[in-house]
Amino acid sequence: MDMNEAATILVVDDDADTVATISTWLKGKGFRVITAATGAEALALAGEERPQVALLDVRLPDISGIEVARKLQAHERTSGIALVFVTGRRESRVRSECFEAGAEDFVTKPFDFIEVETRLRAVLRKKDLRDELQRANRALRQANKALKKLLITDEKTKLHNYRFFKERIVEEFKRASRYGNPLSCIMIDLDHFKEINDTLGHHIGDRVLEEFGRILTDQARETDLVVRYGGEEFIVLLPHTDARRAMTVAERIRRATSSRTFTADEAPLKLTVSCGVATYPTNPEIRDEEDLVRTADEALYAAKHAGRNRTEADPASLQETRTRKSPVRRRKRAGEA
């Protein structure tokens, strides 16, 4: 609360003389005062005005002040109101119920106005500190959320990065293994990308990566995980998807890329990609997430070896039965564009 702003106090009591007396005193001390004579009236007024503090008489004509406190605490809009109970009864049972209902403090009739003011200001200081702490916690949660997103997002393409992929593929592989659902992986490589960086400059290469990231996002399905794996390599992880359907997605990506004219400084730029597909558990040699990625990488090597701008699937991943054919030759990265 702004220190220059008068705190609003909701006084809830069915005794008109008590309300008039306490209201006059509090207004004279710089507080803004609103009043209610019943629990229902107090609940409605609290929702509209959202006072900083409610002075609640335990005895009210409709529902008890304790029940009013519970209802205030139960609603997000009024749960931040500090509660101070006022009563002429000193029984420990009543005090206990008041505090259990969310009371910050407890005063008794007849009033010692100096004591009431002192207690109210102490409650307001505690509320200000609590509110400040809550604001700081919200800001910290937002900052942590932003930091987490930053840590799992590739800067150039705004796709998920390798860090996020390593976490998710473990989860997806365990899920596929538990329920026997197919899990496919598409490994994608931009053909001759090194030549773009070498001849046109890295700023053009970065622009190509960004545009290709948008192609992947547009062509993949909502349930697919799209990742920049590193350099000019990308991965699409497809839960509940067999190799043939994964091939369809890969071909859609390949055709969209080859038909796209990318942005360059001086002349139109055309680009192609090669894709490799592997699927668990169709290929029985794929025993963990690393096998899945490696097998997709081997299929990608086969696509590049066959002339690029094409999609190849691991043969064993395409089998209708679990009979394994010879795997695609393992990719040798050295010297590949």
Secondary structure, 3 states (H helix, E strand, C coil): CCCCCCCEEEEECCCHHHHHHHHHHHHHCCCEEEEECCHHHHHHHHHHHCCCEEEEECCCCCCCHHHHHHHHHHCCCCCCCEEEEEECCCCHHHHHHHHHCCEEEEEECCCCHHHHHHHHHHHHHHHHHHHHHHHHHHHHHHHHHHHHHHHCECCCCCCECHHHHHHHHHHHHHHHHHHCCCEEEEEEEECCHHHHHHHHCHHHHHHHHHHHHHHHHHHCCCCCEEEEEECCEEEEEEECCCHHHHHHHHHHHHHHHHCCEECCCCCCEECCEEEEEEEECCCCCCCCHHHHHHHHHHHHHHHHHCCCCCEEECHHHHCCCCCCCCCCCCCCCCCCC
